[in-house]
């Protein structure tokens, strides 16, 4: 059975939770103000696509390909990105809500999480070298055995990272973030 191939189309204000998007490969497509929440986009291929103001919360991503995909102003609650196809996986996020999502063991070098809400997100054992978390809220996010070398946390809030359990070589922090690097010691700094 041949899967559908769609190139260069724009999908606007469609609710794919009610009527599913046809399975296939979508290249250079834009999804604007679309709803996928609690849907199943497993085995889909999205290459060079943009999602703007979309809701993909709690969607299934089993073996979904996300290659050079941008998410702008999207709601992405509870997504298990580690279920995606990891071959050439590349995503960037701007002004998105990614609360309760997971990037467990993913390789996302240079990924951008610009001005995102990342509450309770799992980054355990992820490769996030040179990633940008500028202006992101990381309250309750988990970093353990995570490669954050060269990552940029300037302007991020609620940063709590154990330097002994993560690779932070050449990572960039504001002065305010430094307290989150010392949190495990229970120090009272005034």
Buried (B, 14 or more C-beta within 10 A) or exposed (E): EEEEEBEEEEBEEBEBBEEEBEBBBBBEBBBBBBBBBEBBBBBBBBBBBBBBBBBBBBBBBEEBBBBBBBBBBBBBBBBBBBBBBBEEBBBBBBBBBBBBBBBBBBBBEEBBBBBBBBBBBBBBBBBBBBBBBBBBBBBEBBBEEBBBBBBBBBBBBBBBBBEEEBBBEEBBBEEEBEEBBEEEEEEEEE
